[in-house]
Amino acid sequence: MNELRTKRGLDAVSFSGAELLNEILLQRRLELGQEGHRFFDLKRRGETISKPAGRTPVSYEDFRVVARISETQMDANKNLENNPGY
């Protein structure tokens, strides 16, 4: 991270462990803000998906977040079971 910061004229930081990971995730969120990566980052990390004010957050395991398996795939492999809720 410091290599990238110094290339951009910023001071080096001395983060480590969880603090470093949180800073990396924050910078990723800022850098890729409008590119649709946040939703998948939250799912990948098993974090709750926040909603607009006044709405209940959704667990990453909720059936509305986990995609269904397509009928084509289900037909191709009769041993598959679709994700819960579908």
C-alpha positions as YAML, in Angstrom:
chain: A
units: angstrom
residues:
- id: 1
  name: MET
  ca: [0.00, 0.00, 0.00]
- id: 2
  name: ASN
  ca: [2.83, 2.39, 0.81]
- id: 3
  name: GLU
  ca: [4.35, 1.82, -2.62]
- id: 4
  name: LEU
  ca: [1.10, 3.01, -4.22]
- id: 5
  name: ARG
  ca: [0.82, 5.95, -1.82]
- id: 6
  name: THR
  ca: [4.33, 7.20, -2.47]
- id: 7
  name: LYS
  ca: [3.85, 6.95, -6.25]
- id: 8
  name: ARG
  ca: [0.89, 9.29, -5.81]
- id: 9
  name: GLY
  ca: [2.81, 11.75, -3.65]
- id: 10
  name: LEU
  ca: [1.20, 10.71, -0.37]
- id: 11
  name: ASP
  ca: [2.90, 9.95, 2.92]
- id: 12
  name: ALA
  ca: [3.54, 6.33, 3.90]
- id: 13
  name: VAL
  ca: [1.35, 4.84, 6.63]
- id: 14
  name: SER
  ca: [2.19, 2.35, 9.35]
- id: 15
  name: PHE
  ca: [-0.98, 0.27, 9.43]
- id: 16
  name: SER
  ca: [-0.82, -3.45, 10.11]
- id: 17
  name: GLY
  ca: [-3.19, -6.35, 10.75]
- id: 18
  name: ALA
  ca: [-6.90, -5.54, 10.87]
- id: 19
  name: GLU
  ca: [-6.25, -1.81, 10.59]
- id: 20
  name: LEU
  ca: [-4.36, -2.34, 7.32]
- id: 21
  name: LEU
  ca: [-7.11, -4.56, 5.92]
- id: 22
  name: ASN
  ca: [-9.77, -1.99, 6.83]
- id: 23
  name: GLU
  ca: [-7.77, 0.76, 5.12]
- id: 24
  name: ILE
  ca: [-7.31, -1.35, 1.98]
- id: 25
  name: LEU
  ca: [-11.05, -2.10, 1.86]
- id: 26
  name: LEU
  ca: [-11.86, 1.58, 2.36]
- id: 27
  name: GLN
  ca: [-9.52, 2.61, -0.46]
- id: 28
  name: ARG
  ca: [-11.01, -0.08, -2.73]
- id: 29
  name: ARG
  ca: [-14.49, 1.23, -1.92]
- id: 30
  name: LEU
  ca: [-13.45, 4.81, -2.72]
- id: 31
  name: GLU
  ca: [-11.55, 3.91, -5.88]
- id: 32
  name: LEU
  ca: [-14.24, 1.65, -7.33]
- id: 33
  name: GLY
  ca: [-17.22, 3.59, -5.95]
- id: 34
  name: GLN
  ca: [-19.52, 3.52, -8.97]
- id: 35
  name: GLU
  ca: [-18.36, 0.31, -10.62]
- id: 36
  name: GLY
  ca: [-20.62, -2.21, -8.83]
- id: 37
  name: HIS
  ca: [-17.94, -4.03, -6.83]
- id: 38
  name: ARG
  ca: [-19.21, -3.21, -3.32]
- id: 39
  name: PHE
  ca: [-22.11, -5.69, -3.36]
- id: 40
  name: PHE
  ca: [-19.83, -8.57, -4.35]
- id: 41
  name: ASP
  ca: [-17.14, -7.51, -1.88]
- id: 42
  name: LEU
  ca: [-19.70, -7.64, 0.92]
- id: 43
  name: LYS
  ca: [-20.95, -11.05, -0.19]
- id: 44
  name: ARG
  ca: [-17.42, -12.43, -0.55]
- id: 45
  name: ARG
  ca: [-16.49, -11.27, 2.94]
- id: 46
  name: GLY
  ca: [-19.77, -12.46, 4.50]
- id: 47
  name: GLU
  ca: [-20.76, -8.98, 5.62]
- id: 48
  name: THR
  ca: [-24.27, -7.59, 6.00]
- id: 49
  name: ILE
  ca: [-25.48, -5.70, 2.96]
- id: 50
  name: SER
  ca: [-26.63, -2.27, 4.07]
- id: 51
  name: LYS
  ca: [-29.76, -0.66, 2.69]
- id: 52
  name: PRO
  ca: [-30.96, 2.95, 2.42]
- id: 53
  name: ALA
  ca: [-32.03, 4.65, 5.64]
- id: 54
  name: GLY
  ca: [-35.16, 3.16, 7.19]
- id: 55
  name: ARG
  ca: [-34.78, -0.26, 5.53]
- id: 56
  name: THR
  ca: [-33.61, -3.42, 7.25]
- id: 57
  name: PRO
  ca: [-30.09, -4.63, 6.33]
- id: 58
  name: VAL
  ca: [-29.94, -7.97, 4.53]
- id: 59
  name: SER
  ca: [-27.71, -10.86, 5.60]
- id: 60
  name: TYR
  ca: [-25.36, -12.08, 2.89]
- id: 61
  name: GLU
  ca: [-27.01, -15.52, 3.21]
- id: 62
  name: ASP
  ca: [-30.52, -14.21, 2.53]
- id: 63
  name: PHE
  ca: [-32.21, -15.83, -0.50]
- id: 64
  name: ARG
  ca: [-32.70, -12.39, -2.03]
- id: 65
  name: VAL
  ca: [-28.91, -12.02, -2.20]
- id: 66
  name: VAL
  ca: [-27.94, -15.56, -3.21]
- id: 67
  name: ALA
  ca: [-28.71, -16.06, -6.88]
- id: 68
  name: ARG
  ca: [-30.78, -18.97, -8.09]
- id: 69
  name: ILE
  ca: [-29.23, -21.72, -10.18]
- id: 70
  name: SER
  ca: [-30.52, -21.51, -13.74]
- id: 71
  name: GLU
  ca: [-32.96, -24.10, -15.11]
- id: 72
  name: THR
  ca: [-30.41, -25.03, -17.78]
- id: 73
  name: GLN
  ca: [-27.90, -25.99, -15.11]
- id: 74
  name: MET
  ca: [-30.56, -27.75, -13.04]
- id: 75
  name: ASP
  ca: [-31.63, -29.78, -16.10]
- id: 76
  name: ALA
  ca: [-28.02, -30.63, -16.96]
- id: 77
  name: ASN
  ca: [-27.33, -32.01, -13.48]
- id: 78
  name: LYS
  ca: [-30.27, -33.67, -11.71]
- id: 79
  name: ASN
  ca: [-28.22, -33.88, -8.48]
- id: 80
  name: LEU
  ca: [-28.28, -30.10, -8.01]
- id: 81
  name: GLU
  ca: [-30.58, -28.49, -5.50]
- id: 82
  name: ASN
  ca: [-31.44, -24.85, -6.04]
- id: 83
  name: ASN
  ca: [-30.44, -22.26, -3.45]
- id: 84
  name: PRO
  ca: [-32.93, -21.75, -0.59]
- id: 85
  name: GLY
  ca: [-35.93, -19.59, -1.52]
- id: 86
  name: TYR
  ca: [-36.09, -20.61, -5.19]
...
